Amino acid sequence: MTDPVVVVGGDAAGLSAASKLAREDPDRAVIVFERGAWVSYAHCGIPYYVKGEVDRLDDLLSLTPDEVDDRGIDLRRNHEVVAVDTDAGSVRVEGPDGAFDRPYGDLVVATGARARSDPVSGSDLDGAFTVHGLDSAATIRAALTPPAAFAVEDLGGEDFVDREAAEHYGAMDPPETAAIVGGGYVGVEMAEALSAWDLDVHLFQRSSLPLAPFGDAVGEAVADHLADRDVTLHLGESVRRLLGDGGRVSGLVCDDGTTLDVGLAVVGVGVAPNVEVLADTPVELGDSGAVAVDEYGETSVPGVYAAGDCAEDRHVVTGAPAWVPLGLTANRAGRAIGATLAGTPTEVGRIAGTAVVKAFDQECGRAGIVDPERARREGFDPVAETVTAGSRSGYYPGNAETTVTLVADRDSGRLLGGSIVGTDRAAIRIDTVATALEAGLTVGEVERLDLAYAPPFSPVWDPVLVAAKVLGGSLDG
């Protein structure tokens, strides 16, 4: 009998691979080992749960363990794969009943990524949080809830939640002041979430603007908007360490010696791929530190695949390996690997790094290469233009300014990337840019796209088309 497919990790990529395989080849056994209690959850929904717009942790589950079982998948929660032996074709597993070895026929590594807090000392204090996983969401919301109003059952997911940690924070008086260290996706979204609890929110970002990968136009708009919503920005400031009083966060110190008293800190300085389980194997890592894979998600060791936040992909603009951990990338790659293992070789697809984020009322999007300096490093001669246009016909209610930046290569005219910011359905317009990048369109071809027009939805010239017209003029000049 063929050994089962073993999947390490029970979230987006892992369960997508397992589900597709189980559906396409139900005779092939598949085992999923998940080191925690939670599986298949919407990580990107955590800020909205903390804010209170999502009522319960259960609401963030895409699949329950029972639903996974119903798909014919052998799901084993609270089982951690601690080592891989590619020569023997087996994994070492530590579970509630002890350690054991499990042979595999094929292996899918979907171990995800972890939040980084190492650049900020004191991140292990009570009241210092990273935003990664539903238990972190539960503890943050518990810390924000007055003890008299707290009940662990109200958090949701009582069958899975770390009750001890949640009750520990639920017994504490809520903070009055919060610091967010890092102005990326997590920082900006958590600024909105914490402000909903009437905290005095301070956001620290070492660069001059938040959301640096989105470009200056987006960063400037978001910085102004955060300030308008009473978030205090500390731009160009790096937090050196968190201070503690009795084991709980009480303040912070910046590199320039500036201090601030705070009762809660969210450290959002980035993530790192979880690849330690492959440390003693010949599986190769890419320059990013994530697992290197081919177009089918297979690693340098035949029969070993990797997908999701622990693996690289191919960038649609450069054609080179890139590591951009995002939800759709993980789900899509996992599904493709599942199809391949079921007998239908399927490419995992290329990535453009397409991302959207909400900062209170501002909607932000990006795709491809937005930074001209990066474009130069990749061998392009970039030309960029930024325009501001209406989101709807000017006379139609709801029209709002929408700012679009597009970047192209001077020699070929090829579109390299773009970003967008505005308050009226701006973010979703980045999908036009992402589609153009996948198709390898030139700026002239983007300008000639037949996009929909009606006054309630768009002006005759969509803001992306306006930006393409202006950029095309610069390329021709």
Secondary structure as UniProt FT lines:
FT   STRAND          5..8
FT   HELIX           12..24
FT   TURN            26..27
FT   STRAND          30..34
FT   HELIX           43..45
FT   HELIX           46..51
FT   HELIX           57..60
FT   HELIX           65..70
FT   TURN            71..72
FT   STRAND          74..77
FT   STRAND          80..85
FT   TURN            86..89
FT   STRAND          90..95
FT   TURN            96..97
FT   STRAND          98..103
FT   STRAND          106..109
FT   STRAND          113..115
FT   TURN            118..119
FT   TURN            122..124
FT   STRAND          128..129
FT   HELIX           134..144
FT   HELIX           147..149
FT   HELIX           152..155
FT   TURN            158..160
FT   HELIX           163..170
FT   STRAND          177..181
FT   HELIX           185..195
FT   TURN            196..198
FT   STRAND          200..205
FT   HELIX           212..214
FT   HELIX           216..228
FT   TURN            229..230
FT   STRAND          232..235
FT   STRAND          239..245
FT   TURN            246..247
FT   STRAND          248..254
FT   TURN            255..256
FT   STRAND          259..261
FT   STRAND          264..267
FT   STRAND          271..273
FT   HELIX           276..278
FT   TURN            279..280
FT   TURN            287..288
FT   TURN            295..296
FT   TURN            302..303
FT   STRAND          304..306
FT   HELIX           308..310
FT   STRAND          313..315
FT   TURN            316..318
FT   STRAND          321..322
FT   HELIX           327..341
FT   TURN            342..343
FT   STRAND          355..359
FT   TURN            360..361
FT   STRAND          362..368
FT   HELIX           372..377
FT   TURN            378..379
FT   STRAND          382..390
FT   TURN            394..395
FT   TURN            397..398
FT   STRAND          401..409
FT   TURN            410..412
FT   STRAND          414..422
FT   HELIX           427..429
FT   HELIX           430..439
FT   HELIX           443..447
FT   TURN            455..457
FT   HELIX           463..476
//
